Amino acid sequence: MKEVKHLKIENSMKVSDLVRGFSGVGFGAGKIAEASSIMKQMFEDGNCKIFLGIAGAMVPAGMKSVILDLLDRVDVFVTTGATLTHDLIEDLGEKHYLGSEFENDEKLNKEGIDRIYNILMKNSVYEKLEDFFSENYDILRKCDNIKDFLWKLGELSPGGGILKKCYKKKIPIFCPGIADSGLGLMMWGRIAAGRGETNIDVFGDMNEIIDFSWKSKKTGVIYVGGGLPKNFIQQSLQFSKGADFGIQITTDRPEPGGSSGAPLREGISWGKMKSQANFVDVSCDATIALPLIYSSIK
């Protein structure tokens, strides 16, 4: 047995010192320390290709810069259409605002304001999206697959966000559920208006992510929020006999059987995680856990 080492808070303590102190305690804090150690091993292993999956409203909540920093350290990025919609909204000059979970939603609706828990956004931001897609639709609709479509969005974006970074650094970016988002609605709107059909191959990205996984000597995964991004990565890992390292941050429970709450250990039965892999599940709000884990090794 390993003796508990009681956490001592110092006035000049850095985040890295705090997380290192977590390694001697139990419960959630100990899991954050373990995740920090595993992330460091992933980043330092030259043979390890890292897959990052992001779900949840991380951009509206204020985690965009953390994601941008992480993109410098990973090899493949999979996310939701909502994440990229909010990223592009900010790149077009719009903002997200702090509010309260106790706002009067009927009043907000009349004022043209949308609420994401305690984050607010003007509904008029979609007017800028409409203009952007109308201006660029003839270019976007000719893309071959979703990854190329997202890179083209990044190229055309006037800002310096997630889409732009993935385009500039040629980070493979996948969004298998893109139709279920503001970006998907924008494309549908142009098609419905008679601007021409698109032949974007929604299955083509599977070839690339599976091939990337197949050719990797080692793989590591970082899942924030689980969901569709997690599963898209997980199914590709079956072709590499599973991940060698894993970090999952989620508040979901395993009992309902959903992917977001499924512990990483469950993936061993599917061949998505190696039985001897180094992995940890962190049950915590990702806006708390992810900055602590990453900043402790940055």
Contacts in CASP RR format, 6 or more apart in sequence:
PFRMAT RR
TARGET T0000
AUTHOR 0000-0000-0000
METHOD contacts of the structure
MODEL  1
MKEVKHLKIENSMKVSDLVRGFSGVGFGAGKIAEASSIMKQMFEDGNCKI
FLGIAGAMVPAGMKSVILDLLDRVDVFVTTGATLTHDLIEDLGEKHYLGS
EFENDEKLNKEGIDRIYNILMKNSVYEKLEDFFSENYDILRKCDNIKDFL
WKLGELSPGGGILKKCYKKKIPIFCPGIADSGLGLMMWGRIAAGRGETNI
DVFGDMNEIIDFSWKSKKTGVIYVGGGLPKNFIQQSLQFSKGADFGIQIT
TDRPEPGGSSGAPLREGISWGKMKSQANFVDVSCDATIALPLIYSSIK
2 24 0 8 1.000
4 24 0 8 1.000
4 25 0 8 1.000
4 26 0 8 1.000
5 21 0 8 1.000
5 23 0 8 1.000
5 24 0 8 1.000
5 25 0 8 1.000
6 25 0 8 1.000
7 21 0 8 1.000
7 22 0 8 1.000
7 24 0 8 1.000
7 25 0 8 1.000
7 29 0 8 1.000
8 21 0 8 1.000
9 18 0 8 1.000
10 17 0 8 1.000
15 292 0 8 1.000
15 295 0 8 1.000
15 296 0 8 1.000
16 295 0 8 1.000
16 296 0 8 1.000
16 297 0 8 1.000
18 292 0 8 1.000
18 296 0 8 1.000
19 32 0 8 1.000
19 33 0 8 1.000
19 36 0 8 1.000
19 292 0 8 1.000
19 293 0 8 1.000
19 296 0 8 1.000
20 33 0 8 1.000
20 296 0 8 1.000
21 33 0 8 1.000
22 29 0 8 1.000
22 30 0 8 1.000
22 32 0 8 1.000
22 33 0 8 1.000
22 36 0 8 1.000
23 30 0 8 1.000
23 33 0 8 1.000
23 34 0 8 1.000
23 37 0 8 1.000
24 30 0 8 1.000
24 33 0 8 1.000
28 282 0 8 1.000
28 283 0 8 1.000
28 284 0 8 1.000
31 280 0 8 1.000
31 281 0 8 1.000
31 282 0 8 1.000
31 283 0 8 1.000
31 284 0 8 1.000
32 282 0 8 1.000
32 284 0 8 1.000
32 289 0 8 1.000
32 292 0 8 1.000
32 293 0 8 1.000
34 280 0 8 1.000
35 247 0 8 1.000
35 249 0 8 1.000
35 280 0 8 1.000
35 282 0 8 1.000
35 289 0 8 1.000
35 293 0 8 1.000
36 292 0 8 1.000
36 293 0 8 1.000
36 296 0 8 1.000
36 297 0 8 1.000
38 245 0 8 1.000
38 246 0 8 1.000
38 247 0 8 1.000
38 278 0 8 1.000
38 279 0 8 1.000
38 280 0 8 1.000
39 222 0 8 1.000
39 247 0 8 1.000
39 293 0 8 1.000
39 294 0 8 1.000
39 297 0 8 1.000
40 297 0 8 1.000
41 245 0 8 1.000
41 278 0 8 1.000
42 48 0 8 1.000
42 50 0 8 1.000
42 220 0 8 1.000
42 222 0 8 1.000
42 245 0 8 1.000
42 246 0 8 1.000
43 50 0 8 1.000
43 73 0 8 1.000
43 297 0 8 1.000
45 218 0 8 1.000
45 245 0 8 1.000
47 217 0 8 1.000
47 218 0 8 1.000
48 216 0 8 1.000
48 217 0 8 1.000
48 218 0 8 1.000
48 219 0 8 1.000
48 220 0 8 1.000
48 244 0 8 1.000
48 245 0 8 1.000
49 75 0 8 1.000
49 76 0 8 1.000
49 212 0 8 1.000
49 213 0 8 1.000
49 216 0 8 1.000
49 217 0 8 1.000
49 218 0 8 1.000
49 219 0 8 1.000
49 220 0 8 1.000
50 73 0 8 1.000
50 74 0 8 1.000
50 75 0 8 1.000
50 76 0 8 1.000
50 219 0 8 1.000
50 220 0 8 1.000
50 221 0 8 1.000
50 222 0 8 1.000
51 74 0 8 1.000
51 75 0 8 1.000
51 76 0 8 1.000
51 77 0 8 1.000
51 78 0 8 1.000
51 213 0 8 1.000
51 219 0 8 1.000
51 220 0 8 1.000
51 221 0 8 1.000
51 222 0 8 1.000
51 233 0 8 1.000
51 236 0 8 1.000
51 237 0 8 1.000
51 243 0 8 1.000
52 70 0 8 1.000
52 71 0 8 1.000
52 74 0 8 1.000
52 76 0 8 1.000
52 77 0 8 1.000
52 78 0 8 1.000
52 221 0 8 1.000
52 222 0 8 1.000
52 224 0 8 1.000
53 77 0 8 1.000
53 78 0 8 1.000
53 79 0 8 1.000
53 221 0 8 1.000
53 222 0 8 1.000
53 223 0 8 1.000
53 224 0 8 1.000
53 226 0 8 1.000
53 229 0 8 1.000
53 230 0 8 1.000
53 233 0 8 1.000
54 67 0 8 1.000
54 77 0 8 1.000
54 78 0 8 1.000
54 79 0 8 1.000
54 80 0 8 1.000
54 83 0 8 1.000
54 224 0 8 1.000
54 225 0 8 1.000
54 229 0 8 1.000
55 79 0 8 1.000
55 80 0 8 1.000
55 83 0 8 1.000
55 224 0 8 1.000
55 225 0 8 1.000
55 226 0 8 1.000
55 227 0 8 1.000
55 228 0 8 1.000
55 229 0 8 1.000
55 230 0 8 1.000
55 260 0 8 1.000
56 80 0 8 1.000
56 82 0 8 1.000
56 83 0 8 1.000
56 224 0 8 1.000
56 225 0 8 1.000
56 286 0 8 1.000
57 82 0 8 1.000
57 83 0 8 1.000
57 86 0 8 1.000
57 116 0 8 1.000
57 117 0 8 1.000
57 119 0 8 1.000
58 64 0 8 1.000
58 66 0 8 1.000
58 67 0 8 1.000
58 83 0 8 1.000
58 224 0 8 1.000
58 286 0 8 1.000
58 287 0 8 1.000
58 290 0 8 1.000
59 67 0 8 1.000
59 83 0 8 1.000
59 86 0 8 1.000
59 87 0 8 1.000
59 90 0 8 1.000
59 96 0 8 1.000
59 162 0 8 1.000
60 86 0 8 1.000
60 96 0 8 1.000
60 116 0 8 1.000
60 119 0 8 1.000
60 121 0 8 1.000
61 116 0 8 1.000
61 119 0 8 1.000
61 287 0 8 1.000
62 96 0 8 1.000
62 287 0 8 1.000
63 286 0 8 1.000
63 287 0 8 1.000
63 290 0 8 1.000
63 291 0 8 1.000
64 87 0 8 1.000
64 90 0 8 1.000
64 161 0 8 1.000
64 162 0 8 1.000
66 290 0 8 1.000
66 291 0 8 1.000
66 294 0 8 1.000
67 162 0 8 1.000
68 161 0 8 1.000
68 162 0 8 1.000
68 165 0 8 1.000
69 294 0 8 1.000
69 298 0 8 1.000
70 222 0 8 1.000
70 294 0 8 1.000
71 77 0 8 1.000
71 162 0 8 1.000
71 165 0 8 1.000
71 166 0 8 1.000
71 169 0 8 1.000
71 171 0 8 1.000
72 169 0 8 1.000
74 171 0 8 1.000
74 222 0 8 1.000
75 171 0 8 1.000
75 172 0 8 1.000
75 212 0 8 1.000
76 171 0 8 1.000
76 172 0 8 1.000
76 174 0 8 1.000
76 209 0 8 1.000
76 212 0 8 1.000
76 233 0 8 1.000
77 166 0 8 1.000
77 171 0 8 1.000
77 172 0 8 1.000
77 173 0 8 1.000
77 174 0 8 1.000
78 173 0 8 1.000
78 174 0 8 1.000
78 175 0 8 1.000
78 176 0 8 1.000
78 209 0 8 1.000
78 229 0 8 1.000
78 232 0 8 1.000
78 233 0 8 1.000
79 162 0 8 1.000
79 173 0 8 1.000
79 174 0 8 1.000
79 175 0 8 1.000
79 229 0 8 1.000
80 175 0 8 1.000
80 177 0 8 1.000
80 180 0 8 1.000
80 181 0 8 1.000
80 228 0 8 1.000
80 229 0 8 1.000
81 175 0 8 1.000
81 177 0 8 1.000
81 178 0 8 1.000
81 180 0 8 1.000
81 181 0 8 1.000
81 182 0 8 1.000
81 183 0 8 1.000
81 184 0 8 1.000
82 180 0 8 1.000
82 181 0 8 1.000
82 182 0 8 1.000
83 162 0 8 1.000
84 150 0 8 1.000
84 153 0 8 1.000
84 162 0 8 1.000
84 163 0 8 1.000
84 175 0 8 1.000
84 178 0 8 1.000
84 181 0 8 1.000
84 183 0 8 1.000
85 129 0 8 1.000
85 181 0 8 1.000
85 182 0 8 1.000
85 183 0 8 1.000
86 96 0 8 1.000
86 121 0 8 1.000
87 161 0 8 1.000
87 162 0 8 1.000
87 163 0 8 1.000
88 129 0 8 1.000
88 132 0 8 1.000
88 153 0 8 1.000
88 157 0 8 1.000
88 163 0 8 1.000
88 183 0 8 1.000
89 121 0 8 1.000
89 125 0 8 1.000
89 128 0 8 1.000
89 129 0 8 1.000
90 96 0 8 1.000
90 161 0 8 1.000
91 157 0 8 1.000
91 158 0 8 1.000
91 159 0 8 1.000
91 160 0 8 1.000
91 161 0 8 1.000
91 163 0 8 1.000
91 164 0 8 1.000
92 125 0 8 1.000
92 128 0 8 1.000
92 129 0 8 1.000
92 132 0 8 1.000
92 157 0 8 1.000
92 158 0 8 1.000
92 159 0 8 1.000
93 128 0 8 1.000
93 159 0 8 1.000
94 121 0 8 1.000
94 122 0 8 1.000
94 125 0 8 1.000
94 128 0 8 1.000
95 121 0 8 1.000
96 116 0 8 1.000
96 119 0 8 1.000
96 120 0 8 1.000
96 121 0 8 1.000
97 119 0 8 1.000
97 120 0 8 1.000
97 121 0 8 1.000
98 118 0 8 1.000
98 119 0 8 1.000
98 120 0 8 1.000
99 115 0 8 1.000
99 118 0 8 1.000
99 119 0 8 1.000
99 120 0 8 1.000
100 118 0 8 1.000
101 117 0 8 1.000
101 118 0 8 1.000
103 115 0 8 1.000
103 120 0 8 1.000
105 115 0 8 1.000
108 114 0 8 1.000
108 115 0 8 1.000
108 120 0 8 1.000
112 122 0 8 1.000
112 123 0 8 1.000
112 124 0 8 1.000
113 120 0 8 1.000
113 121 0 8 1.000
113 122 0 8 1.000
113 123 0 8 1.000
114 120 0 8 1.000
114 121 0 8 1.000
114 122 0 8 1.000
114 123 0 8 1.000
126 182 0 8 1.000
129 182 0 8 1.000
129 186 0 8 1.000
130 186 0 8 1.000
132 156 0 8 1.000
132 186 0 8 1.000
133 140 0 8 1.000
133 186 0 8 1.000
133 187 0 8 1.000
133 190 0 8 1.000
134 190 0 8 1.000
136 156 0 8 1.000
137 187 0 8 1.000
137 190 0 8 1.000
137 195 0 8 1.000
138 195 0 8 1.000
139 152 0 8 1.000
139 156 0 8 1.000
140 149 0 8 1.000
140 152 0 8 1.000
140 153 0 8 1.000
140 156 0 8 1.000
140 187 0 8 1.000
140 198 0 8 1.000
141 187 0 8 1.000
141 190 0 8 1.000
141 191 0 8 1.000
141 195 0 8 1.000
141 196 0 8 1.000
141 197 0 8 1.000
141 198 0 8 1.000
141 200 0 8 1.000
142 198 0 8 1.000
143 149 0 8 1.000
143 152 0 8 1.000
143 198 0 8 1.000
143 200 0 8 1.000
144 200 0 8 1.000
144 201 0 8 1.000
145 200 0 8 1.000
145 201 0 8 1.000
145 202 0 8 1.000
145 204 0 8 1.000
145 205 0 8 1.000
145 208 0 8 1.000
146 174 0 8 1.000
146 175 0 8 1.000
146 176 0 8 1.000
146 178 0 8 1.000
146 200 0 8 1.000
146 201 0 8 1.000
146 202 0 8 1.000
146 204 0 8 1.000
146 205 0 8 1.000
147 172 0 8 1.000
147 173 0 8 1.000
147 174 0 8 1.000
147 205 0 8 1.000
147 208 0 8 1.000
149 178 0 8 1.000
149 200 0 8 1.000
150 163 0 8 1.000
150 166 0 8 1.000
150 167 0 8 1.000
150 173 0 8 1.000
150 174 0 8 1.000
150 175 0 8 1.000
151 166 0 8 1.000
151 167 0 8 1.000
151 170 0 8 1.000
151 173 0 8 1.000
152 167 0 8 1.000
153 163 0 8 1.000
153 167 0 8 1.000
153 183 0 8 1.000
154 163 0 8 1.000
154 164 0 8 1.000
154 166 0 8 1.000
154 167 0 8 1.000
155 164 0 8 1.000
155 167 0 8 1.000
157 163 0 8 1.000
157 164 0 8 1.000
157 167 0 8 1.000
163 173 0 8 1.000
165 171 0 8 1.000
166 172 0 8 1.000
166 173 0 8 1.000
172 208 0 8 1.000
172 209 0 8 1.000
172 212 0 8 1.000
174 205 0 8 1.000
174 208 0 8 1.000
174 209 0 8 1.000
174 232 0 8 1.000
175 181 0 8 1.000
176 202 0 8 1.000
176 205 0 8 1.000
176 228 0 8 1.000
176 229 0 8 1.000
176 232 0 8 1.000
177 228 0 8 1.000
178 184 0 8 1.000
179 188 0 8 1.000
187 198 0 8 1.000
190 196 0 8 1.000
191 197 0 8 1.000
191 198 0 8 1.000
206 236 0 8 1.000
209 232 0 8 1.000
209 233 0 8 1.000
209 236 0 8 1.000
210 236 0 8 1.000
210 239 0 8 1.000
212 236 0 8 1.000
213 219 0 8 1.000
213 236 0 8 1.000
213 237 0 8 1.000
213 239 0 8 1.000
213 240 0 8 1.000
214 239 0 8 1.000
214 240 0 8 1.000
216 240 0 8 1.000
218 244 0 8 1.000
218 245 0 8 1.000
219 237 0 8 1.000
219 240 0 8 1.000
219 242 0 8 1.000
219 243 0 8 1.000
219 244 0 8 1.000
219 245 0 8 1.000
220 243 0 8 1.000
220 244 0 8 1.000
220 245 0 8 1.000
220 246 0 8 1.000
221 233 0 8 1.000
221 234 0 8 1.000
221 237 0 8 1.000
221 243 0 8 1.000
221 245 0 8 1.000
221 246 0 8 1.000
221 247 0 8 1.000
221 248 0 8 1.000
222 246 0 8 1.000
222 247 0 8 1.000
223 229 0 8 1.000
223 230 0 8 1.000
223 233 0 8 1.000
223 246 0 8 1.000
223 247 0 8 1.000
223 248 0 8 1.000
223 249 0 8 1.000
223 250 0 8 1.000
224 249 0 8 1.000
224 250 0 8 1.000
224 286 0 8 1.000
224 290 0 8 1.000
225 248 0 8 1.000
225 249 0 8 1.000
225 250 0 8 1.000
225 251 0 8 1.000
225 252 0 8 1.000
225 260 0 8 1.000
225 286 0 8 1.000
226 248 0 8 1.000
226 250 0 8 1.000
226 252 0 8 1.000
226 259 0 8 1.000
226 260 0 8 1.000
226 261 0 8 1.000
227 259 0 8 1.000
227 260 0 8 1.000
228 259 0 8 1.000
230 248 0 8 1.000
230 259 0 8 1.000
230 260 0 8 1.000
231 259 0 8 1.000
234 259 0 8 1.000
234 267 0 8 1.000
234 270 0 8 1.000
234 272 0 8 1.000
235 272 0 8 1.000
237 243 0 8 1.000
237 271 0 8 1.000
237 272 0 8 1.000
237 273 0 8 1.000
238 270 0 8 1.000
238 271 0 8 1.000
238 272 0 8 1.000
241 271 0 8 1.000
241 274 0 8 1.000
242 271 0 8 1.000
242 272 0 8 1.000
242 273 0 8 1.000
242 274 0 8 1.000
242 277 0 8 1.000
243 272 0 8 1.000
243 273 0 8 1.000
243 274 0 8 1.000
243 277 0 8 1.000
243 279 0 8 1.000
244 274 0 8 1.000
244 277 0 8 1.000
244 278 0 8 1.000
245 277 0 8 1.000
245 278 0 8 1.000
245 279 0 8 1.000
246 264 0 8 1.000
246 273 0 8 1.000
246 277 0 8 1.000
246 278 0 8 1.000
246 279 0 8 1.000
246 280 0 8 1.000
247 279 0 8 1.000
247 280 0 8 1.000
247 282 0 8 1.000
247 293 0 8 1.000
248 263 0 8 1.000
248 264 0 8 1.000
248 279 0 8 1.000
248 280 0 8 1.000
248 281 0 8 1.000
248 282 0 8 1.000
249 282 0 8 1.000
249 284 0 8 1.000
249 286 0 8 1.000
249 289 0 8 1.000
249 290 0 8 1.000
249 293 0 8 1.000
250 260 0 8 1.000
250 261 0 8 1.000
250 281 0 8 1.000
250 282 0 8 1.000
250 283 0 8 1.000
250 286 0 8 1.000
251 283 0 8 1.000
251 284 0 8 1.000
251 285 0 8 1.000
252 258 0 8 1.000
252 260 0 8 1.000
252 261 0 8 1.000
253 261 0 8 1.000
254 261 0 8 1.000
254 262 0 8 1.000
254 263 0 8 1.000
254 266 0 8 1.000
263 281 0 8 1.000
264 273 0 8 1.000
264 277 0 8 1.000
264 279 0 8 1.000
264 280 0 8 1.000
264 281 0 8 1.000
265 273 0 8 1.000
265 279 0 8 1.000
265 281 0 8 1.000
267 273 0 8 1.000
268 274 0 8 1.000
268 275 0 8 1.000
268 277 0 8 1.000
273 279 0 8 1.000
282 289 0 8 1.000
282 293 0 8 1.000
END
